[in-house]
Amino acid sequence: MKTIKLLALSAIVAGCITSCQKEEVAAEVNEINNTPTKEQLLKLESMGVNTEDVSVKTVTDLDGSSADYFVNGTDLGIPVAGLVDQPSLGVMDNGMKQYRTRNIVSRNNRTINVLGYTGGGGNGLSNTGRQALQRAVNRYNSLNTSLNMRLTFGTNYQAADLVVYVRSDLGAGGLAGFPSGGRPYKWARIGPSVKNRGVAYTQHVIAHEMGHCIGLRHTDWQRRVCDGRPEGQGADGAIHIPGTPTGVDITSLMISCPAQGNPQNGTLNRNDVTALQYLY
């Protein structure tokens, strides 16, 4: 059966999903439901999305909610619903910097209840995953921002603002989305093989996906460092964060693909910290 890598970065609209890192943070999708129409492909192309091998994938979360997304060989996922309302690609900045979406977590929602899911069905975090999530939360909480992440482990995903859990179809990658309505995106998904690469790498994948959930885009959204493909701006936008550099920030936690010089150990570099402190 043909395998397609699920594009992840930018949930191009609020609630849109993202998967990251071509090998590390890229989801492998084994079941494709249908193919897009010619009109849909033309619209995707106008948004700056590479339309080679585009298919449609249904994603269902722990609460039973599901939606269809366009997926292809890059790491961008775009909801099928509302596609015609999405803006075409705007003028690109030639620099690569830290970027955010138009929507971030509002001030009255910055105490974020994070749940590390421990239930069955292959969705629960391993011991490695739990350690990695604890480290990721500790690092975010150490930044002297207005964000306060309160971590618990269990199965009550209904009461959580952000849930980290395992999806069997994500391999060694992850899948997340962007804030909407002033709230963080709820689902930070990781693949079952992530834990096999150790706590540091697992922290990297989890922290990266959590970064999307609070509004960070890939630093190389215009041209992915691994394949040169654009991800498009869409309704979520890609707004440069003041104080972060131009040029490719290869050591950023939010780089889209495995890249030489990126430690892939969950570390937030100086520019990631600057970006988060500016936003929050």
C-alpha positions as CSV (number, residue, x, y, z in Angstrom):
1,M,0.0,0.0,0.0
2,K,1.4,3.4,-0.9
3,T,2.6,5.5,2.0
4,I,2.2,9.3,2.0
5,K,3.9,11.6,4.5
6,L,1.5,13.8,6.3
7,L,2.3,17.4,5.9
8,A,2.3,19.1,9.1
9,L,3.3,22.5,9.9
10,S,0.8,24.7,9.6
11,A,-2.6,24.1,10.2
12,I,-3.4,26.6,7.5
13,V,-6.6,27.6,9.2
14,A,-7.6,27.7,12.8
15,G,-7.9,24.1,14.0
16,C,-5.8,22.9,11.0
17,I,-3.4,20.2,11.8
18,T,0.3,20.1,11.4
19,S,2.9,17.3,11.5
20,C,6.5,18.1,11.6
21,Q,10.0,16.9,10.7
22,K,10.3,14.9,7.6
23,E,11.5,11.8,9.4
24,E,11.2,12.9,13.0
25,V,8.2,15.1,12.9
26,A,6.4,13.9,9.8
27,A,3.5,11.6,9.9
28,E,3.2,8.6,7.7
29,V,-0.3,8.0,6.5
30,N,-1.1,4.5,5.3
31,E,-4.8,4.9,4.4
32,I,-5.9,7.4,1.9
33,N,-9.6,8.0,1.6
34,N,-10.0,9.8,-1.7
35,T,-8.5,12.2,-4.2
36,P,-9.0,16.0,-4.6
37,T,-10.8,17.5,-7.5
38,K,-9.1,19.6,-10.2
39,E,-10.6,22.7,-8.7
40,Q,-9.3,21.9,-5.2
41,L,-5.8,21.2,-6.6
42,L,-5.8,24.6,-8.4
43,K,-6.8,26.3,-5.1
44,L,-4.1,24.5,-3.2
45,E,-1.6,25.6,-5.8
46,S,-2.7,29.2,-5.4
47,M,-2.0,28.9,-1.7
48,G,1.7,27.9,-2.4
49,V,1.1,24.2,-1.6
50,N,3.0,21.6,-3.6
51,T,0.2,19.6,-5.3
52,E,2.2,16.5,-6.2
53,D,0.6,13.3,-4.8
54,V,-2.1,15.2,-2.9
55,S,-4.7,12.9,-1.3
56,V,-7.3,13.3,1.5
57,K,-6.9,11.8,5.0
58,T,-9.5,11.5,7.7
59,V,-8.1,12.2,11.2
60,T,-10.0,11.1,14.3
61,D,-9.0,12.1,17.8
62,L,-9.6,10.6,21.3
63,D,-12.9,12.4,21.7
64,G,-14.3,10.8,18.5
65,S,-14.2,14.1,16.5
66,S,-12.9,13.7,12.9
67,A,-12.2,15.9,9.9
68,D,-10.7,15.4,6.4
69,Y,-7.4,17.0,5.5
70,F,-5.4,17.3,2.3
71,V,-2.0,15.7,2.6
72,N,1.0,15.3,0.3
73,G,4.7,14.7,0.3
74,T,5.6,17.8,2.3
75,D,4.6,18.5,5.8
76,L,1.4,20.6,5.5
77,G,-2.1,19.6,6.4
78,I,-5.0,21.6,5.1
79,P,-8.7,21.1,6.1
80,V,-11.0,20.1,3.2
81,A,-13.8,22.1,4.8
82,G,-13.6,25.8,4.0
83,L,-10.9,25.4,1.4
84,V,-12.5,27.9,-1.0
85,D,-12.4,30.6,1.6
86,Q,-8.6,30.4,2.2
87,P,-6.4,33.2,0.9
88,S,-3.9,32.7,-1.9
89,L,-0.2,33.0,-1.2
90,G,1.0,36.5,-0.4
91,V,4.3,38.2,-1.0
92,M,7.1,36.2,0.6
93,D,9.9,37.6,2.8
94,N,13.2,36.1,1.6
95,G,14.5,35.7,5.2
96,M,13.9,32.7,7.5
97,K,12.9,33.8,11.0
98,Q,10.8,32.8,13.9
99,Y,7.1,33.1,12.9
100,R,3.8,32.9,14.6
101,T,0.2,32.5,13.5
102,R,-2.3,35.4,13.6
103,N,-4.0,33.7,16.5
104,I,-2.1,33.1,19.7
105,V,-3.3,32.1,23.2
106,S,-5.2,35.0,24.8
107,R,-4.2,36.4,28.2
108,N,-7.1,34.8,30.1
109,N,-6.2,31.3,28.7
110,R,-2.5,31.2,29.5
111,T,-2.8,28.8,32.4
112,I,-2.8,25.7,30.2
113,N,-3.9,22.3,31.7
114,V,-1.7,19.8,29.9
115,L,-2.6,16.1,30.0
116,G,-0.2,13.3,29.2
117,Y,-2.6,10.6,28.1
118,T,-2.0,7.2,29.8
119,G,-5.0,5.3,28.5
120,G,-5.1,2.1,26.5
121,G,-5.6,1.3,22.8
122,G,-2.1,2.2,22.0
123,N,-2.7,5.9,22.6
124,G,-1.0,6.1,26.0
125,L,2.4,7.6,26.6
126,S,5.3,5.3,27.5
127,N,7.6,6.0,30.4
128,T,9.9,7.6,28.0
129,G,7.1,9.8,26.7
130,R,6.1,10.8,30.2
131,Q,9.6,11.8,31.1
132,A,10.0,13.7,27.8
133,L,6.7,15.6,28.3
134,Q,7.6,16.5,31.9
135,R,10.9,18.0,30.6
136,A,9.2,19.9,27.8
137,V,6.7,21.4,30.2
138,N,9.4,22.3,32.7
139,R,11.3,24.0,29.9
140,Y,8.4,26.1,28.7
141,N,7.6,27.0,32.3
142,S,11.2,28.2,32.9
143,L,11.0,31.0,30.4
144,N,9.6,33.7,32.5
145,T,6.6,34.2,30.3
146,S,2.9,34.6,31.1
147,L,2.3,31.0,30.1
148,N,1.8,28.5,33.0
149,M,1.5,24.9,32.0
150,R,0.0,22.6,34.6
151,L,0.9,19.0,33.8
152,T,-1.0,15.9,34.9
153,F,-1.1,12.3,33.6
154,G,-4.2,10.3,33.2
155,T,-7.2,9.8,30.9
156,N,-9.5,12.8,31.5
157,Y,-8.8,14.5,28.1
158,Q,-12.2,16.3,28.3
159,A,-10.9,18.5,31.1
160,A,-7.5,19.3,29.5
161,D,-6.6,22.3,27.3
162,L,-3.8,20.4,25.6
163,V,-3.5,16.6,25.3
164,V,-0.3,14.8,24.3
165,Y,-1.1,11.3,23.1
166,V,0.1,8.5,20.7
167,R,-1.3,7.8,17.3
168,S,-0.4,4.6,15.6
169,D,-0.1,6.1,12.1
170,L,2.5,8.7,12.9
171,G,5.6,6.6,13.0
172,A,8.5,8.6,14.4
173,G,6.8,11.9,13.8
174,G,4.1,14.2,15.3
175,L,1.0,16.0,14.4
176,A,-0.5,19.2,15.9
177,G,-2.3,22.4,15.1
178,F,-2.7,26.1,15.8
179,P,-4.6,28.2,18.4
180,S,-8.1,29.3,17.7
181,G,-10.6,31.4,19.8
182,G,-7.7,32.5,22.1
183,R,-7.2,28.9,23.2
184,P,-4.3,26.5,22.5
185,Y,-4.8,23.8,19.9
186,K,-5.9,20.7,22.0
187,W,-4.1,17.7,20.4
188,A,-0.4,17.2,20.3
189,R,0.0,13.8,18.7
190,I,3.2,11.7,18.5
191,G,4.0,8.4,16.8
192,P,4.7,5.1,18.6
193,S,8.2,4.9,17.3
194,V,9.3,8.3,18.8
195,K,10.1,6.7,22.1
196,N,12.5,4.3,20.5
197,R,15.0,7.2,19.9
198,G,15.2,8.1,23.6
199,V,14.0,10.8,26.0
200,A,15.8,13.7,24.4
201,Y,14.4,13.1,20.9
202,T,10.9,12.4,22.3
203,Q,11.1,15.7,24.1
204,H,12.1,17.3,20.8
205,V,9.0,16.0,19.0
206,I,6.6,16.8,21.9
207,A,8.0,20.3,22.5
208,H,7.9,21.1,18.7
209,E,4.2,20.0,18.5
210,M,3.4,22.0,21.6
211,G,5.1,25.0,20.0
212,H,2.5,24.8,17.2
213,C,-0.3,24.4,19.7
214,I,0.6,27.8,21.2
215,G,1.1,29.5,17.9
216,L,4.6,29.0,16.5
217,R,5.1,28.2,12.8
218,H,8.1,26.5,11.3
219,T,11.0,28.9,10.9
220,D,11.4,27.7,7.3
221,W,7.8,27.7,6.3
222,Q,8.6,29.5,3.0
223,R,11.1,26.9,1.8
224,R,11.6,23.8,3.9
225,V,15.3,23.1,4.4
226,C,15.0,19.4,3.5
227,D,13.2,19.7,0.2
228,G,12.7,23.4,-0.7
229,R,8.9,23.1,-0.7
230,P,6.7,26.0,0.4
231,E,4.0,25.5,3.0
232,G,1.9,28.5,2.2
233,Q,0.5,31.1,4.6
234,G,-3.2,30.5,4.5
235,A,-5.7,32.1,6.9
236,D,-3.4,31.5,9.9
237,G,-0.7,33.7,8.5
238,A,3.1,33.6,9.1
239,I,4.0,36.7,11.0
240,H,7.6,37.5,11.8
241,I,8.4,37.8,15.5
242,P,10.4,40.9,16.3
243,G,13.9,40.3,17.7
244,T,14.4,37.1,15.9
245,P,17.0,36.9,13.0
246,T,16.8,36.7,9.3
247,G,18.5,33.8,7.6
248,V,17.9,30.1,8.3
249,D,17.9,29.5,12.0
250,I,19.0,25.9,11.7
251,T,19.2,25.2,15.4
252,S,15.6,26.3,16.2
253,L,13.2,23.9,17.8
254,M,10.7,24.9,15.1
255,I,12.7,24.0,12.0
256,S,10.4,21.8,9.9
257,C,12.8,19.0,8.9
258,P,15.8,17.1,10.1
259,A,18.8,19.4,9.3
260,Q,22.5,19.2,9.9
261,G,23.3,21.3,12.9
262,N,20.0,20.9,14.6
263,P,20.4,19.0,17.9
264,Q,16.9,17.4,17.8
265,N,17.0,17.1,21.6
266,G,14.1,19.4,22.6
267,T,16.3,22.4,23.2
268,L,14.8,25.9,22.7
269,N,17.6,28.1,21.3
270,R,18.1,31.7,22.1
271,N,15.8,32.9,19.2
272,D,13.0,30.4,20.2
273,V,13.2,31.9,23.7
274,T,13.1,35.5,22.4
275,A,10.1,34.6,20.3
276,L,8.1,33.1,23.2
277,Q,9.0,35.9,25.5
278,Y,7.9,38.4,22.9
279,L,4.5,36.7,22.4
280,Y,3.8,35.8,26.0
